[in-house]
């Protein structure tokens, strides 16, 4: 091979190598997120992780998801109007029409207002996850520890107010009272609280929550109050409790607790509720009353069983 041919071959090799490196760098690089936006959580639909070429993101303090990703999985037809920058989602008699950059959305001919307007990213329409979950009739759970959002099942509610009574309820992430609510909420209400419904009043439920305490109080009114109906989960499944519940029932009988500080083990009488501070695969870290150290309990002994809770003492309708 002549010197000229060698130079040509070397140059061609370097050019191919350079192109390959550029392609690899592009494939391995994370998706560029605009200023003020953050990568969003993983999305699970009925136990299946949804994978998309465009990931969810946080925009305006709201989790935004690709509309088509969820819609088509749930059997909705999606159509795009390029000229009007509108996207319609249709299934049966249900229709939602969004417009890029506009907070107003049309739901079955009625106009509603979003917290954050739909946005266009990488040729995908992103909409607020909370809104689309509600409109698709899904139970939506937020797992902040693992940065996951779960659409666990179709949301089903009683048609009559009296049929809500004494149903178990799991407080969801956004279940704090609306700013304009004049009704008192349970004290220290938080996501993961568990209780029962005492009565339904329109779009609000009057609930009685499990409150693990040391010495039993004479007045349990602090555990009762109103929460928005749309933001609670009725008759939760074991999976929903496992993801979100911050209270557990330590089963009846002798139970072994492991001191979280000293590591010492102690056998105690069960049959009590406890606040869950941390969850691991086979054990729960629970809070102990009276200033005692937190303790670990196995998931066989610390259970998400609340069927025996019928409300705290002292409530009269």
ChimeraX attribute file (.defattr): number of C-alpha atoms within 10 A of each C-alpha:
attribute: neighborCount
match mode: 1-to-1
recipient: residues
	/A:1	6
	/A:2	7
	/A:3	8
	/A:4	8
	/A:5	10
	/A:6	11
	/A:7	12
	/A:8	11
	/A:9	12
	/A:10	10
	/A:11	12
	/A:12	12
	/A:13	11
	/A:14	11
	/A:15	11
	/A:16	11
	/A:17	12
	/A:18	11
	/A:19	11
	/A:20	12
	/A:21	11
	/A:22	12
	/A:23	12
	/A:24	10
	/A:25	11
	/A:26	11
	/A:27	10
	/A:28	9
	/A:29	9
	/A:30	8
	/A:31	13
	/A:32	9
	/A:33	13
	/A:34	9
	/A:35	7
	/A:36	9
	/A:37	15
	/A:38	16
	/A:39	15
	/A:40	18
	/A:41	21
	/A:42	17
	/A:43	23
	/A:44	18
	/A:45	17
	/A:46	14
	/A:47	12
	/A:48	11
	/A:49	13
	/A:50	14
	/A:51	11
	/A:52	11
	/A:53	9
	/A:54	15
	/A:55	18
	/A:56	22
	/A:57	22
	/A:58	17
	/A:59	23
	/A:60	14
	/A:61	12
	/A:62	16
	/A:63	21
	/A:64	27
	/A:65	26
	/A:66	24
	/A:67	22
	/A:68	20
	/A:69	18
	/A:70	20
	/A:71	17
	/A:72	13
	/A:73	11
	/A:74	13
	/A:75	12
	/A:76	18
	/A:77	15
	/A:78	17
	/A:79	13
	/A:80	15
	/A:81	10
	/A:82	8
	/A:83	6
	/A:84	9
	/A:85	14
	/A:86	18
	/A:87	19
	/A:88	19
	/A:89	20
	/A:90	16
	/A:91	15
	/A:92	8
	/A:93	6
	/A:94	13
	/A:95	17
	/A:96	20
	/A:97	19
	/A:98	25
	/A:99	22
	/A:100	18
	/A:101	13
	/A:102	15
	/A:103	14
	/A:104	19
	/A:105	21
	/A:106	15
	/A:107	16
	/A:108	12
	/A:109	11
	/A:110	9
	/A:111	11
	/A:112	10
	/A:113	12
	/A:114	15
	/A:115	13
	/A:116	19
	/A:117	20
	/A:118	26
	/A:119	20
	/A:120	14
	/A:121	13
	/A:122	9
	/A:123	9
	/A:124	14
	/A:125	22
	/A:126	26
	/A:127	26
	/A:128	24
	/A:129	20
	/A:130	18
	/A:131	15
	/A:132	17
	/A:133	16
	/A:134	14
	/A:135	13
	/A:136	17
	/A:137	14
	/A:138	20
	/A:139	23
	/A:140	25
	/A:141	24
	/A:142	19
	/A:143	15
	/A:144	12
	/A:145	9
	/A:146	10
	/A:147	11
	/A:148	16
	/A:149	20
	/A:150	22
	/A:151	20
	/A:152	18
	/A:153	15
	/A:154	13
	/A:155	16
	/A:156	12
	/A:157	14
	/A:158	10
	/A:159	8
	/A:160	9
	/A:161	14
	/A:162	12
	/A:163	13
	/A:164	21
	/A:165	17
	/A:166	17
	/A:167	17
	/A:168	22
	/A:169	23
	/A:170	25
	/A:171	28
	/A:172	22
	/A:173	18
	/A:174	17
	/A:175	22
	/A:176	19
	/A:177	20
	/A:178	11
	/A:179	6
	/A:180	6
	/A:181	12
	/A:182	9
	/A:183	13
	/A:184	13
	/A:185	21
	/A:186	20
	/A:187	12
	/A:188	9
	/A:189	18
	/A:190	15
	/A:191	19
	/A:192	23
	/A:193	23
	/A:194	28
	/A:195	26
	/A:196	27
	/A:197	23
	/A:198	23
	/A:199	20
	/A:200	20
	/A:201	13
	/A:202	9
	/A:203	12
	/A:204	19
	/A:205	24
	/A:206	22
	/A:207	27
	/A:208	29
	/A:209	28
	/A:210	22
	/A:211	17
	/A:212	17
	/A:213	15
	/A:214	11
	/A:215	8
	/A:216	8
	/A:217	9
	/A:218	8
	/A:219	11
	/A:220	16
	/A:221	16
	/A:222	15
	/A:223	19
	/A:224	24
	/A:225	21
	/A:226	25
	/A:227	26
	/A:228	21
	/A:229	19
	/A:230	17
	/A:231	21
	/A:232	26
	/A:233	23
	/A:234	22
	/A:235	16
	/A:236	18
	/A:237	13
	/A:238	12
	/A:239	12
	/A:240	20
	/A:241	21
	/A:242	15
	/A:243	18
	/A:244	20
	/A:245	21
	/A:246	22
	/A:247	25
	/A:248	25
	/A:249	21
	/A:250	24
	/A:251	18
	/A:252	11
	/A:253	11
	/A:254	14
	/A:255	18
	/A:256	16
	/A:257	20
	/A:258	18
	/A:259	18
	/A:260	15
	/A:261	9
	/A:262	9
	/A:263	11
	/A:264	10
	/A:265	13
	/A:266	12
	/A:267	11
	/A:268	11
	/A:269	12
	/A:270	16
	/A:271	15
	/A:272	13
	/A:273	24
	/A:274	22
	/A:275	22
	/A:276	21
	/A:277	14
	/A:278	13
	/A:279	16
	/A:280	10
	/A:281	7
	/A:282	11
	/A:283	15
	/A:284	22
	/A:285	23
	/A:286	26
	/A:287	21
	/A:288	17
	/A:289	14
	/A:290	9
	/A:291	8
	/A:292	9
	/A:293	14
	/A:294	19
	/A:295	23
	/A:296	24
	/A:297	21
	/A:298	18
	/A:299	17
	/A:300	13
	/A:301	21
	/A:302	26
	/A:303	19
	/A:304	23
	/A:305	15
	/A:306	17
	/A:307	10
	/A:308	7
	/A:309	17
	/A:310	17
	/A:311	19
	/A:312	17
	/A:313	12
	/A:314	9
	/A:315	12
	/A:316	5
	/A:317	4
